[in-house]
Structures are given as structure tokens and as C-alpha cells.
Amino acid sequence: MKKMLEGQIAIITGASSGIGEACAKKLAEEGATVVVNYATNPDDGNKVVKAIEDKGGRAIAIHADVSKEEDVINMFRRTIDEFGTVDILINNAGIQKDAPLTSLSLEDWNKVISINLTGQFLCAKEAAKEFMRRGVVKEKSVAAGKIICMSSVHEVIPWAGHDNYASSKGGVMMMMKSLAQELAPFKIRVNSIAPGAIQTPINKDAWGTKEALENLLKLIPYGRIGQPEDVGKLAAWLASDESDYITGTTIFIDGGMTLYPGFAGNG
């Protein structure tokens, strides 16, 4: 049985841990050759590559700071030199640097916007260039290329004390929709995934103790915290031809967090 992403090449940014790692492993399981992008520690990237290879998949690790255009261009150049093209981009790299408004530094504002929003723009730009150059290869996919932007429930839910992060994700939403509108005539699909609470190192403070987890679950009607693998499964499907008529859409994967559970029984 042919796998959903057989023969396709995927770049996944921020793939050395958490959601990005889960996406890398699931796309590889579905037949994609995966570029595991990492920003700092090569050992983390190589560990994900080994895990993929141990299960019969194909992957390489490439360093790039997605907020730096030269790094992004080099990552795409190396990928195309190695594998001939790129078919899928998962724009996953992101950080948090939280502080109340009155103590949030301009440096931390700029850092979060640069990685979470500008980084997605830079990667999408290079991916689109390659997708448009190559066009559709029907043996691989009915689309010329797929871009998946990793957003957050905070593209729609305000988050006091996280102004830079929430602003970056709101920006991702409108950037994704604008890119989808612009690129659809070229058979390039652009969508977003918006996770809610996912159990990753970036938000350990929210689930790392019994009390913290109980408080978090009050915001999740479905009654459990999400796992990186939940997002990985969705990303693989959204990158496949099974979702070919979907573009310009954010898919929320949040256990119902965006249902405003505080209003349950209080309408």
C-alpha cells in the first residue's frame, strides 16, 4: 500500500524537539524524506534523524536560524542539492519570551516576532519559489507544493502577559490566508495548524505539576492535554492529497479550548 507522502521531500523547521519532532517522525512514517531543521544543538537534530532512520525512514539534519534570511536560503539550497527539490514545508519553529507589557523588552518583542512570524515568511518565500519553478509532479502529488504554518489557539484567544507571542500567531493567521490566496493559482496549498495545550518542553510550567495540570484541564473540555503526536498526525494528513481541496484554513487541534469553556453552564 502506497504511503500518503511517498517520494516527497519535507522541510520541518524547529524539528529537533516537541511538535516539530513529532511532525518529522510522522511524515517520515508516511514516506517523506525529512529535513530536520534545528537552531542550536546539532545533537538534538541528529537524534531525531537517527530515530527516523532506525524505523527505516530517510532524514538529514540542517542547521538554520529561520529569522536569518541567509540561513534559510542556505537550508533550501542544501536540501535541493541533496534531494532535487522540496514538496512540503512545515513552518514550525517558534519561541516564547513572556513578560507583562510594561516590562516586556523591545529585544524580546523583536526576537519572538522575528522567529515566529518573519521566520515563517522567509521559509514560505523560498518554498514557493521552488514549488513554482518545478510545478506539479502528478506521480507525487496533485499539488505543486504544500506549506503548513504552525500557529496557535492564540491567533484568536488573547493572552495577557504574552503580547509578543499572541501577536506573532495572529500575524501567522493573516499571512497564511494572504499566501494561500496568492499561491492557489499555482496549485500551492497553504494552511495553518493551531494547537492548544500540547505537552512539550516549551510549556512545562503549565503541566509539570499535578496542580498546574488540573488548572490547565479546566480550559480543555475534552479533558486531556494534547500530545505532539496528535499534531504530527494532522500535519501528515494536511500535507497529503487527501486534503487537496483545503487551502487558506486554520485547523484547530485543541480539545475544545477555543469553545470558551468558562461559559459552559453560564449562558
Secondary structure in CASP SS format (residue, H / E / C, confidence):
PFRMAT SS
TARGET T0000
AUTHOR 0000-0000-0000
METHOD secondary structure of the structure
MODEL  1
M C 1.00
K C 1.00
K C 1.00
M C 1.00
L C 1.00
E C 1.00
G C 1.00
Q C 1.00
I E 1.00
A E 1.00
I E 1.00
I E 1.00
T C 1.00
G C 1.00
A C 1.00
S C 1.00
S C 1.00
G H 1.00
I H 1.00
G H 1.00
E H 1.00
A H 1.00
C H 1.00
A H 1.00
K H 1.00
K H 1.00
L H 1.00
A H 1.00
E H 1.00
E C 1.00
G C 1.00
A C 1.00
T E 1.00
V E 1.00
V E 1.00
V E 1.00
N E 1.00
Y E 1.00
A C 1.00
T C 1.00
N C 1.00
P H 1.00
D H 1.00
D H 1.00
G H 1.00
N H 1.00
K H 1.00
V H 1.00
V H 1.00
K H 1.00
A H 1.00
I H 1.00
E H 1.00
D H 1.00
K C 1.00
G C 1.00
G C 1.00
R E 1.00
A E 1.00
I E 1.00
A E 1.00
I E 1.00
H E 1.00
A C 1.00
D C 1.00
V C 1.00
S C 1.00
K C 1.00
E H 1.00
E H 1.00
D H 1.00
V H 1.00
I H 1.00
N H 1.00
M H 1.00
F H 1.00
R H 1.00
R H 1.00
T H 1.00
I H 1.00
D H 1.00
E H 1.00
F H 1.00
G C 1.00
T C 1.00
V C 1.00
D C 1.00
I E 1.00
L E 1.00
I E 1.00
N E 1.00
N C 1.00
A C 1.00
G C 1.00
I C 1.00
Q C 1.00
K C 1.00
D C 1.00
A C 1.00
P C 1.00
L H 1.00
T H 1.00
S H 1.00
L C 1.00
S C 1.00
L H 1.00
E H 1.00
D H 1.00
W H 1.00
N H 1.00
K H 1.00
V H 1.00
I H 1.00
S H 1.00
I H 1.00
N H 1.00
L H 1.00
T H 1.00
G H 1.00
Q H 1.00
F H 1.00
L H 1.00
C H 1.00
A H 1.00
K H 1.00
E H 1.00
A H 1.00
A H 1.00
K H 1.00
E H 1.00
F H 1.00
M H 1.00
R H 1.00
R H 1.00
G C 1.00
V C 1.00
V C 1.00
K C 1.00
E C 1.00
K C 1.00
S C 1.00
V C 1.00
A C 1.00
A C 1.00
G E 1.00
K E 1.00
I E 1.00
I E 1.00
C E 1.00
M E 1.00
S C 1.00
S C 1.00
V H 1.00
H H 1.00
E H 1.00
V C 1.00
I C 1.00
P C 1.00
W C 1.00
A C 1.00
G C 1.00
H C 1.00
D H 1.00
N H 1.00
Y H 1.00
A H 1.00
S H 1.00
S H 1.00
K H 1.00
G H 1.00
G H 1.00
V H 1.00
M H 1.00
M H 1.00
M H 1.00
M H 1.00
K H 1.00
S H 1.00
L H 1.00
A H 1.00
Q H 1.00
E H 1.00
L H 1.00
A H 1.00
P H 1.00
F H 1.00
K C 1.00
I E 1.00
R E 1.00
V E 1.00
N E 1.00
S E 1.00
I E 1.00
A E 1.00
P E 1.00
G C 1.00
A C 1.00
I E 1.00
Q C 1.00
T C 1.00
P H 1.00
I H 1.00
N H 1.00
K H 1.00
D H 1.00
A H 1.00
W C 1.00
G C 1.00
T C 1.00
K H 1.00
E H 1.00
A H 1.00
L H 1.00
E H 1.00
N H 1.00
L H 1.00
L H 1.00
K C 1.00
L C 1.00
I C 1.00
P C 1.00
Y C 1.00
G C 1.00
R C 1.00
I C 1.00
G E 1.00
Q C 1.00
P H 1.00
E H 1.00
D H 1.00
V H 1.00
G H 1.00
K H 1.00
L H 1.00
A H 1.00
A H 1.00
W H 1.00
L H 1.00
A C 1.00
S C 1.00
D H 1.00
E H 1.00
S H 1.00
D C 1.00
Y C 1.00
I C 1.00
T C 1.00
G C 1.00
T C 1.00
T E 1.00
I E 1.00
F E 1.00
I E 1.00
D C 1.00
G C 1.00
G C 1.00
M H 1.00
T H 1.00
L H 1.00
Y C 1.00
P H 1.00
G H 1.00
F H 1.00
A C 1.00
G C 1.00
N C 1.00
G C 1.00
END
